[in-house]
Amino acid sequence: MRYRVLVIVGLLILVVAGWLAGERQFLSMVGSYLKNEAVAQLTSTQAGPAGPLVASGFIGADEILISTEVSGRIQALFVEEGHSVSAGQVLAQLDTTVLDAQIQQAEAALRGVEAKLAEVKAAALPQEVAVAEAAVAIPEEGVASAEKAVEMAQGNVAAAQATLQVAQAELARLRAGPDSYEVALAEAQLELAQQRLPVAWAVRDSTGGSEQRGEVPRGSYEAAKAAVAQAEIQVRIIQLQLEDLKAGACPEDLEAAQAAVEAAQAGVDAAESQVMEAQQQLEAARARLREAQARLRLVKAGATSDEIAMAQAQVSDARAGLQILKIQRNKMTLHAPRDGLVLERTINVGEMALPGSILFRLANLDQVKLSVYVPEGELGRVQLGQIVAVTVDSFPERVFQGQVVHISSRAEFTPRNIQTREQRASQVFAVKIELPNSDHALKPGMPADAAFVER
């Protein structure tokens, strides 16, 4: 009865104060009074003569640190600090230009090795055998053509060597000087030609007189004169040849002979180079022929188990490489792992994100925790699972019901942001209170008061 009287008196006092302070202040005072009354009602059971245990602290939440496993430049950001996010929501996107190109290249490589595997597994068709046989005929013709080219080049070498030998012999002859046999032969030829010259003269003179007398046909004298001229020219030629033999080769002749030898030697070298080139082409043609023949045998015989296993291994490697690139590509998009509130964003668009660097701090607001500090002498009034009435300044009309989930086993000094300097010097125990927060009204960092309901 006494308690009800006190309530009525209090309400009357508040009414009077409302008229004096104005409507807004009146409502605030009424709300505060109702809050205090709700706390009193919740904590009145067995509160004891000293009243309920009340402690202050700050609302906290389980934080989730969002980092990236790969490096990349931030291309887009989709949330700001203070935004609420749901599980799976995209938070940020890193630049994937290089990875996209690598994925396209890896996909093309995978298609190539898959096609090769299918080709290896497929049995040889008649048309494939025909194509392989036709492919053998082409290098066979190339080998025959190359062999003829080698023979022709070798013939050119022989001809060039013969030319060189002639030029070398001529040069040697000129360097050796006149041959006594050739000189004696030239002298004998000159003497014979000189002996024939008087006879030609006598025939000419005799023919001339006979023609005048009409004893010989007309024109015989002219023929005799021509024979004399020819004999005289023959004598002169032999004389000049004899003089050349006795004088030996002149420098110009030696230079010309030496040039002829060098030209012939160059011809030999060129011919031999052609032989080497023709032989190389022949070997290349034979190699192509062997390759075509081996291909024909493989087509006819089909792929071996080792070849199939190797092709399958190449496909597996290509798929694994593509999968790795896709995983890296997926990691370039950052998602929220669960519902929560963005407490902090540490990066901007265009900046470089490094592996392991913290980009976002999220908090789970479905369940929040209030950390308070209880003096050592009052710790006996706190138990795990104990109901706690919590109020915050932001919502003066609301009372949040929580539950003690942790009591520290070690005493510590009161944190600097709690109580007065004298109280901070006292030994206290940290107590954590878990509060349901489905409407996310309670935010990390809010100061709060907790009244422990004693059983």
C-alpha positions in Angstrom: 0.0 0.0 0.0 2.8 2.3 0.9 4.5 1.6 -2.4 1.4 2.6 -4.4 1.1 5.8 -2.5 4.7 6.6 -3.4 3.9 5.9 -7.0 0.9 8.2 -7.0 2.9 11.0 -5.3 5.7 10.6 -7.8 3.3 10.9 -10.7 1.7 14.0 -9.3 5.2 15.5 -8.9 5.9 14.7 -12.5 2.7 16.3 -13.7 3.5 19.5 -11.9 7.0 19.4 -13.4 5.6 18.8 -16.8 3.5 22.0 -16.6 6.5 23.9 -15.5 9.1 22.5 -17.9 7.0 22.1 -21.0 5.4 19.3 -22.9 8.6 17.8 -24.4 10.5 17.8 -21.1 7.5 16.3 -19.5 7.3 13.4 -21.8 11.0 12.7 -21.3 10.7 12.8 -17.6 7.7 10.4 -17.7 9.6 8.1 -20.0 12.6 8.1 -17.6 10.4 7.4 -14.7 8.7 4.5 -16.4 12.0 3.1 -17.4 13.2 3.3 -13.8 10.0 1.7 -12.6 10.4 -1.1 -15.1 14.0 -1.7 -13.9 12.7 -1.6 -10.3 10.0 -4.1 -11.1 12.4 -6.4 -12.9 15.0 -6.3 -10.1 12.8 -6.0 -7.1 12.7 -9.7 -6.4 15.1 -10.5 -3.6 17.1 -7.4 -4.3 18.1 -7.2 -0.7 18.3 -4.1 1.5 21.2 -2.7 -0.5 19.0 -2.7 -3.7 19.9 -4.3 -7.1 23.5 -4.5 -8.3 24.0 -2.0 -11.1 27.1 -1.7 -13.3 28.0 0.3 -16.4 29.8 -0.6 -19.6 29.8 -0.4 -23.3 27.9 -2.4 -25.9 30.1 -4.6 -28.1 29.6 -7.1 -30.9 31.5 -10.0 -32.4 33.6 -8.5 -35.2 34.5 -10.1 -38.5 37.6 -8.9 -40.3 37.3 -9.0 -44.1 40.6 -9.4 -46.0 41.6 -10.5 -49.5 43.7 -13.6 -50.3 45.0 -12.2 -53.5 46.4 -8.8 -54.5 44.6 -6.5 -56.9 43.4 -3.0 -57.5 40.0 -2.0 -56.1 37.6 -1.6 -59.0 34.4 -1.0 -57.1 33.1 -0.6 -53.6 29.4 -1.3 -52.8 29.1 -0.5 -49.1 30.0 2.4 -46.8 30.7 2.5 -43.1 27.4 2.2 -41.1 25.7 0.1 -43.8 23.9 -3.1 -42.8 24.8 -6.0 -45.0 23.4 -9.5 -45.4 25.2 -12.8 -45.8 26.6 -13.2 -49.4 26.3 -9.5 -50.3 29.1 -8.2 -52.4 31.3 -5.8 -50.6 34.1 -5.0 -53.1 35.3 -6.0 -56.5 39.0 -6.2 -57.5 40.2 -5.7 -61.1 40.0 -9.0 -63.0 41.2 -7.8 -66.4 44.4 -9.9 -66.4 42.8 -12.9 -64.9 39.9 -12.8 -67.4 42.5 -12.9 -70.3 44.3 -15.8 -68.6 41.1 -17.7 -68.2 40.2 -17.3 -71.9 43.7 -18.5 -72.8 43.4 -21.5 -70.5 40.0 -22.4 -71.9 41.3 -22.3 -75.4 44.3 -24.5 -74.3 41.8 -27.0 -72.7 39.7 -27.2 -75.8 42.9 -27.9 -77.8 44.1 -30.8 -75.6 40.5 -32.2 -75.4 40.4 -32.3 -79.2 43.8 -34.0 -79.2 42.6 -36.6 -76.7 39.5 -37.3 -78.8 41.7 -37.6 -81.9 44.0 -40.0 -80.1 41.2 -42.2 -78.8 39.4 -42.3 -82.2 40.1 -45.3 -84.4 41.7 -44.7 -87.8 39.1 -44.2 -90.6 39.8 -45.4 -94.2 40.0 -41.8 -95.4 42.5 -41.0 -92.7 44.7 -43.9 -93.9 44.4 -42.6 -97.5 45.4 -39.1 -96.4 48.4 -40.5 -94.5 49.4 -42.6 -97.5 49.1 -39.5 -99.8 51.3 -37.6 -97.3 54.0 -40.3 -97.7 54.0 -39.9 -101.5 54.9 -36.2 -101.4 58.1 -36.6 -99.4 59.1 -39.6 -101.6 59.0 -37.3 -104.6 61.0 -34.8 -102.7 63.7 -37.3 -101.9 64.0 -38.4 -105.5 64.2 -34.7 -106.6 66.8 -34.0 -103.9 68.9 -37.0 -105.0 69.0 -35.7 -108.6 70.0 -32.3 -107.4 72.9 -33.9 -105.5 74.0 -35.8 -108.6 73.8 -32.6 -110.7 75.8 -30.6 -108.1 78.5 -33.4 -108.0 78.7 -33.2 -111.8 79.2 -29.5 -111.6 82.0 -30.0 -109.1 83.8 -32.4 -111.5 83.5 -29.9 -114.4 84.7 -27.1 -112.3 87.7 -29.1 -111.1 88.6 -30.0 -114.8 88.5 -26.3 -115.7 90.7 -25.5 -112.7 93.2 -28.1 -113.8 93.4 -26.6 -117.3 93.9 -23.1 -115.9 96.5 -24.4 -113.4 98.4 -26.2 -116.3 98.3 -23.0 -118.4 99.6 -20.9 -115.5 102.4 -23.4 -114.8 103.4 -23.4 -118.5 103.6 -19.7 -118.6 105.6 -19.6 -115.4 108.0 -22.3 -116.7 109.0 -20.3 -119.7 109.8 -21.6 -123.3 110.1 -25.3 -123.9 113.2 -26.3 -125.9 111.3 -28.9 -127.8 108.6 -26.4 -128.8 111.4 -23.9 -129.8 113.1 -26.5 -131.9 109.8 -27.5 -133.5 108.9 -23.9 -134.3 112.4 -23.4 -135.8 111.9 -26.5 -138.0 108.5 -25.2 -139.0 110.0 -21.8 -139.9 112.8 -23.4 -141.9 110.3 -25.5 -143.8 108.1 -22.5 -144.5 111.1 -20.5 -145.7 112.1 -23.3 -148.0 108.7 -23.3 -149.5 108.8 -19.5 -150.2 111.3 -19.6 -153.1 109.3 -22.3 -154.8 106.2 -20.1 -154.5 108.0 -17.2 -155.9 109.3 -19.3 -158.9 105.8 -20.6 -159.6 104.4 -17.1 -159.5 107.0 -15.7 -161.9 106.7 -18.7 -164.3 103.0 -18.5 -164.2 103.0 -14.8 -165.0 105.1 -15.3 -168.2 103.1 -18.3 -169.3 99.8 -16.4 -168.9 101.2 -13.5 -171.1 102.0 -16.0 -173.7 98.7 -17.7 -173.4 100.1 -21.0 -172.3 98.1 -21.2 -169.1 94.5 -20.3 -168.3 93.8 -16.7 -167.3 93.8 -16.3 -163.6 96.6 -18.7 -162.9 99.0 -15.9 -162.2 96.6 -14.5 -159.6 96.4 -17.8 -157.9 100.2 -18.1 -157.8 100.4 -14.6 -156.3 98.0 -15.6 -153.6 100.0 -18.7 -152.8 103.1 -16.6 -152.4 101.3 -14.2 -150.1 100.0 -17.1 -148.0 103.5 -18.6 -147.8 104.9 -15.3 -146.7 102.2 -14.9 -144.0 102.8 -18.4 -142.8 106.5 -17.6 -142.5 105.7 -14.4 -140.6 103.3 -16.2 -138.2 105.8 -18.9 -137.4 108.5 -16.2 -136.8 106.2 -14.4 -134.4 105.4 -17.6 -132.5 109.0 -18.5 -132.3 109.8 -15.1 -131.0 107.0 -15.5 -128.4 108.4 -18.9 -127.3 111.9 -17.5 -126.9 110.7 -14.4 -125.1 108.5 -16.3 -122.6 105.2 -15.1 -121.0 104.6 -11.4 -120.4 103.2 -10.1 -117.1 99.8 -9.5 -118.5 99.6 -13.2 -119.6 100.7 -14.3 -116.2 98.0 -12.1 -114.5 95.4 -13.4 -116.9 96.3 -17.0 -116.2 96.4 -16.4 -112.5 92.9 -14.8 -112.7 91.7 -17.8 -114.7 93.0 -20.1 -112.0 91.3 -18.1 -109.2 88.0 -18.0 -111.2 88.2 -21.7 -111.7 88.9 -22.3 -108.0 85.8 -20.1 -107.1 83.8 -22.2 -109.5 84.9 -25.3 -107.7 84.1 -23.8 -104.2 80.6 -22.8 -105.4 80.0 -26.2 -106.9 81.0 -27.9 -103.7 78.8 -25.5 -101.7 75.9 -26.5 -103.9 76.7 -30.1 -103.3 76.5 -29.6 -99.5 73.3 -27.6 -99.7 71.8 -30.3 -102.0 72.8 -33.0 -99.5 71.2 -31.1 -96.6 68.0 -30.7 -98.6 68.2 -34.5 -99.3 68.6 -35.3 -95.6 65.6 -33.0 -94.8 63.5 -34.6 -97.4 64.4 -38.1 -96.1 63.5 -36.9 -92.5 60.1 -35.7 -93.8 59.7 -39.0 -95.5 60.5 -41.0 -92.3 58.1 -38.8 -90.3 55.3 -39.4 -92.9 56.0 -43.1 -92.9 55.9 -43.2 -89.1 52.6 -41.2 -89.1 51.2 -43.7 -91.6 52.2 -46.6 -89.3 50.6 -44.9 -86.3 47.4 -44.3 -88.2 47.2 -47.9 -89.2 48.1 -49.2 -85.8 46.1 -46.7 -83.7 47.1 -44.9 -80.5 49.0 -46.8 -77.8 47.9 -46.8 -74.1 50.8 -44.6 -73.2 49.8 -42.0 -75.8 46.2 -42.0 -74.5 47.4 -41.7 -70.9 49.7 -38.8 -71.9 46.8 -37.0 -73.7 44.5 -37.6 -70.7 47.2 -36.2 -68.3 47.5 -33.0 -70.5 43.7 -32.6 -70.3 43.8 -33.0 -66.5 46.6 -30.5 -66.2 44.7 -28.0 -68.4 41.5 -28.4 -66.4 43.3 -28.0 -63.1 45.1 -24.8 -64.3 41.7 -23.4 -65.5 40.1 -24.3 -62.1 42.9 -22.5 -60.2 42.4 -19.4 -62.3 38.6 -19.4 -61.8 39.1 -19.8 -58.0 41.5 -16.8 -58.1 38.9 -15.0 -60.1 36.2 -15.7 -57.5 38.4 -14.5 -54.8 38.6 -11.1 -56.5 35.0 -10.5 -55.4 34.6 -10.0 -51.6 31.3 -11.1 -50.0 29.9 -10.7 -46.5 30.2 -14.0 -44.7 27.1 -13.2 -42.6 24.7 -10.5 -41.7 26.2 -7.5 -39.9 27.0 -3.8 -39.7 30.0 -2.3 -41.5 32.0 -0.7 -38.7 35.0 0.3 -40.8 36.2 0.4 -44.4 39.9 0.9 -44.8 40.4 1.2 -48.6 39.1 3.3 -51.5 38.5 2.7 -55.2 41.7 2.6 -57.2 43.9 1.6 -54.3 45.9 -1.6 -54.3 44.8 -4.4 -51.9 47.5 -6.7 -50.6 46.9 -10.3 -49.5 46.0 -10.4 -45.8 45.3 -6.7 -45.5 42.0 -5.8 -43.6 39.6 -4.1 -45.9 36.4 -4.2 -43.8 35.3 -4.7 -40.2 31.8 -6.1 -39.8 29.9 -6.7 -36.6 27.1 -9.2 -35.9 24.3 -7.2 -34.4 21.8 -10.1 -34.0 23.5 -10.8 -30.6 25.5 -8.1 -28.8 27.4 -8.2 -25.6 27.7 -5.7 -22.8 30.9 -5.8 -20.8 30.7 -4.4 -17.3 33.0 -4.5 -14.3 31.8 -5.7 -10.9 33.7 -4.8 -7.7 35.3 -7.7 -6.0 33.0 -7.4 -3.0 29.9 -7.6 -5.2 31.0 -10.6 -7.3 29.0 -13.0 -5.2 25.8 -11.4 -6.4 26.6 -12.4 -10.1 26.0 -15.8 -11.5 26.2 -17.4 -15.0 22.8 -17.3 -16.7 21.6 -14.5 -14.4 19.0 -12.2 -16.0 20.1 -8.6 -16.4 18.0 -5.4 -17.2 20.0 -3.2 -19.6 19.2 0.4 -20.5 20.9 2.8 -22.9 20.6 6.6 -23.3 19.5 6.3 -26.9 16.3 4.5 -26.0 15.3 5.8 -22.6 11.8 4.1 -22.8 13.2 0.6 -23.5 14.6 -2.0 -21.2 16.7 -4.8 -22.9 16.8 -8.1 -21.1 20.2 -10.0 -21.2 21.9 -12.9 -19.6 25.3 -13.3 -18.0 27.4 -15.5 -20.2 30.9 -15.0 -18.8 32.5 -14.0 -15.5 36.2 -13.4 -15.5 38.3 -15.6 -13.3 40.9 -12.9 -12.7 40.6 -9.6 -11.0 41.8 -6.4 -12.8 41.8 -2.7 -12.3 38.7 -0.9 -13.6 39.3 0.4 -17.2 40.1 4.1 -17.5 36.8 4.9 -19.3 34.7 3.4 -16.5 33.9 5.1 -13.1 36.0 7.8 -11.3 39.7 7.8 -10.7 39.2 6.4 -7.2 37.0 3.6 -8.5 39.5 2.8 -11.2 42.0 2.0 -8.6 39.7 -0.8 -7.3 39.9 -4.4 -8.2 37.0 -5.5 -10.4 36.0 -8.6 -12.4 34.8 -8.4 -16.0 31.3 -9.7 -16.6 29.9 -10.2 -20.1 26.2 -10.0 -20.7 24.6 -11.3 -24.0 21.7 -9.4 -25.4 19.3 -10.4 -28.2 19.2 -7.5 -30.7 17.0 -8.6 -33.6 16.0 -5.1 -34.5 19.7 -3.9 -34.3 18.8 -1.1 -32.0 21.9 -1.6 -29.9 25.1 -0.5 -31.6 28.7 -1.2 -30.7 30.2 1.5 -28.5 26.9 2.5 -26.9 27.2 3.2 -23.1 24.8 1.1 -21.1 23.7 0.4 -17.5 23.0 -3.1 -16.3 20.9 -4.0 -13.3 21.4 -7.7 -12.2 18.2 -9.5 -11.2 19.0 -11.4 -8.0 17.3 -14.8 -7.6 
